[in-house]
Amino acid sequence: MSTTTYRKLIATTLTPHFREAAEIVEEPIPEPGRGEVLVRNLYAGVNATDVNITAGRYSADPELPLDLGAEAAGEVVAVGEAVKNLEEGDAVVTGLLGGGYREYQIVSARHAIPVPEATPEALSVVVSGLTASIALGVTGDMGTDETVMVTAAAGGTGQYAVQLAKLAGNHVVGTCGTDAKVELLRDLGCDRPINYRTENVRKVLREEYPDGLNLVYEGVGSSLFDTCVDNLAVHGRLLSIGYVGEYVEGLERVEQPRIYAKLLGKSASVRGFFLPHFRRYFEEHTQRLFWLIGQDRLHVAIDPKEFIGVESIPDAVEYLHSGESRGKVVVQF
Ligand SMILES: NC(=O)c1ccc[n+]([C@@H]2O[C@H](COP(=O)([O-])OP(=O)(O)OC[C@H]3O[C@@H](n4cnc5c(N)ncnc54)[C@H](OP(=O)(O)O)[C@@H]3O)[C@@H](O)[C@H]2O)c1
């Protein structure tokens, strides 16, 4: 590869099987236009939803090829006309769909957030952190002195939810699938980590939380979603932020009474949350998250497994979906 070209990952076919969809292409490095900057990506964030993107689920009428990836941390290497807030050499993070899995990206200067250093921790704020912060605070009406349950609690966004719920003064229950993640959850301040492979979640909730769950940050789906709904407290709120367990194989058909029978008698609710619908909260919550990290009150765990180069991205996505990862999975360029 010469220095006038760069590589990116695109989807050439629509499928939730990421590796089948992904293809590396090489293109000329573009020049930034008016109001734009050219960013050299140093790190990209890996997300459970990458397989939804390749499946074409982010658009009613997806057009191939699709650019892949979302959040990135990098360095501004060229600045277009009329850009006042950034200059060459600035470290930035970005969170634009299609902007992650590529060595360079053109981005509007308004969408490049200056950071002291382009690190994996910094990039984790703009999708994983924001989702937890806005979902809990805005959609979930998070209070204090409540019991908050987080599923996939040791994952990219789950780790933020655990800590933000603790910072707000709540008791936090977190589910995960390995003992190593139980350790991480303890380090993050989770009051009751549950390894669902060695403990029965339904039994733990029935015995230890008979008054139910006030707020649930739920990103796994399947039977864990059912268990959480069944254990909501009076006025309990369940935030359905994802159903990673069904992204690749497809939605399971279930037959059971309609959900209102479980909600009405408790004045409980299930609330969907999709980050792109909450843009007006991005700036305020981004600032707060960076402030908390700067104050050492919020810690971001980055999975230690190294993925280097565009060619490593399918491995990184499969690793995240294996259930083995802890914290945020990142790819380095
Ligand atoms: N709504 C939004 O705007 C939004 C934004 C960001 C993320 N999300 C959602 O948040 C959830 C977590 O996403 P993330 O990117 O932060 O991923 P992640 O939590 O870092 O990784 C996924 C985790 O899900 C758990 N999991 C449980 N059952 C699984 C299964 N059958 N297959 C794969 N993983 C399974 C695994 O942890 P354990 O086995 O330890 O539980 C795995 O480590 C996803 O549902 C994602 O779509 C939603």
The ligand as an SDF file (V2000), in Angstrom:
LIG
                    3D

 48 52  0  0  0  0  0  0  0  0999 V2000
  -29.5960    0.4340   21.7310 N   0  0  0  0  0  0  0  0  0  0  0  0
  -28.4340    1.0070   21.4850 C   0  0  0  0  0  0  0  0  0  0  0  0
  -28.3740    2.1470   21.0240 O   0  0  0  0  0  0  0  0  0  0  0  0
  -27.1800    0.2390   21.7920 C   0  0  0  0  0  0  0  0  0  0  0  0
  -25.9040    0.8350   21.7520 C   0  0  0  0  0  0  0  0  0  0  0  0
  -24.7840    0.0730   22.1100 C   0  0  0  0  0  0  0  0  0  0  0  0
  -24.9550   -1.2590   22.4570 C   0  0  0  0  0  0  0  0  0  0  0  0
  -26.2010   -1.8040   22.4440 N   0  0  0  0  0  0  0  0  0  0  0  0
  -26.4500   -3.2030   22.7930 C   0  0  0  0  0  0  0  0  0  0  0  0
  -25.8010   -3.5080   24.0090 O   0  0  0  0  0  0  0  0  0  0  0  0
  -25.5210   -4.8970   24.0250 C   0  0  0  0  0  0  0  0  0  0  0  0
  -24.0350   -5.0660   24.3590 C   0  0  0  0  0  0  0  0  0  0  0  0
  -23.2930   -4.5510   23.2630 O   0  0  0  0  0  0  0  0  0  0  0  0
  -21.7050   -4.3260   23.2970 P   0  0  0  0  0  0  0  0  0  0  0  0
  -21.3280   -3.8770   21.9410 O   0  0  0  0  0  0  0  0  0  0  0  0
  -21.3380   -3.5200   24.4720 O   0  0  0  0  0  0  0  0  0  0  0  0
  -21.1640   -5.8200   23.4450 O   0  0  0  0  0  0  0  0  0  0  0  0
  -20.4170   -6.5040   24.6830 P   0  0  0  0  0  0  0  0  0  0  0  0
  -21.3230   -6.4080   25.8730 O   0  0  0  0  0  0  0  0  0  0  0  0
  -19.0380   -5.9770   24.8010 O   0  0  0  0  0  0  0  0  0  0  0  0
  -20.3060   -7.9900   24.1980 O   0  0  0  0  0  0  0  0  0  0  0  0
  -21.4450   -8.8020   24.0880 C   0  0  0  0  0  0  0  0  0  0  0  0
  -21.6600   -9.6030   25.3740 C   0  0  0  0  0  0  0  0  0  0  0  0
  -22.9810  -10.1020   25.3630 O   0  0  0  0  0  0  0  0  0  0  0  0
  -23.0570  -11.2570   26.1780 C   0  0  0  0  0  0  0  0  0  0  0  0
  -23.8380  -12.3120   25.5740 N   0  0  0  0  0  0  0  0  0  0  0  0
  -24.8030  -13.0000   26.2040 C   0  0  0  0  0  0  0  0  0  0  0  0
  -25.3480  -13.9100   25.3950 N   0  0  0  0  0  0  0  0  0  0  0  0
  -24.6950  -13.8200   24.2210 C   0  0  0  0  0  0  0  0  0  0  0  0
  -24.7890  -14.5320   22.9930 C   0  0  0  0  0  0  0  0  0  0  0  0
  -25.6740  -15.5170   22.8080 N   0  0  0  0  0  0  0  0  0  0  0  0
  -23.9630  -14.1970   21.9980 N   0  0  0  0  0  0  0  0  0  0  0  0
  -23.0690  -13.2090   22.1580 C   0  0  0  0  0  0  0  0  0  0  0  0
  -22.9300  -12.4890   23.3040 N   0  0  0  0  0  0  0  0  0  0  0  0
  -23.7470  -12.8050   24.3250 C   0  0  0  0  0  0  0  0  0  0  0  0
  -21.6190  -11.7320   26.3910 C   0  0  0  0  0  0  0  0  0  0  0  0
  -21.3030  -11.4440   27.7530 O   0  0  0  0  0  0  0  0  0  0  0  0
  -21.8070  -12.3800   28.9390 P   0  0  0  0  0  0  0  0  0  0  0  0
  -21.8400  -13.7870   28.4270 O   0  0  0  0  0  0  0  0  0  0  0  0
  -20.7780  -12.1670   29.9700 O   0  0  0  0  0  0  0  0  0  0  0  0
  -23.1700  -11.8670   29.3080 O   0  0  0  0  0  0  0  0  0  0  0  0
  -20.7770  -10.8570   25.4800 C   0  0  0  0  0  0  0  0  0  0  0  0
  -19.5120  -10.5900   26.0230 O   0  0  0  0  0  0  0  0  0  0  0  0
  -25.9110   -5.4420   22.6560 C   0  0  0  0  0  0  0  0  0  0  0  0
  -27.1980   -5.9750   22.6860 O   0  0  0  0  0  0  0  0  0  0  0  0
  -25.8820   -4.2040   21.8020 C   0  0  0  0  0  0  0  0  0  0  0  0
  -26.6560   -4.2980   20.6290 O   0  0  0  0  0  0  0  0  0  0  0  0
  -27.2980   -1.0760   22.1290 C   0  0  0  0  0  0  0  0  0  0  0  0
  1  2  1  0
  2  3  2  0
  2  4  1  0
  4  5  1  0
  4 48  2  0
  5  6  2  0
  6  7  1  0
  7  8  2  0
  8  9  1  0
  8 48  1  0
  9 10  1  0
  9 46  1  0
 10 11  1  0
 11 12  1  0
 11 44  1  0
 12 13  1  0
 13 14  1  0
 14 15  2  0
 14 16  1  0
 14 17  1  0
 17 18  1  0
 18 19  2  0
 18 20  1  0
 18 21  1  0
 21 22  1  0
 22 23  1  0
 23 24  1  0
 23 42  1  0
 24 25  1  0
 25 26  1  0
 25 36  1  0
 26 27  1  0
 26 35  1  0
 27 28  2  0
 28 29  1  0
 29 30  1  0
 29 35  2  0
 30 31  1  0
 30 32  2  0
 32 33  1  0
 33 34  2  0
 34 35  1  0
 36 37  1  0
 36 42  1  0
 37 38  1  0
 38 39  2  0
 38 40  1  0
 38 41  1  0
 42 43  1  0
 44 45  1  0
 44 46  1  0
 46 47  1  0
M  CHG  2   8   1  16  -1
M  END
$$$$
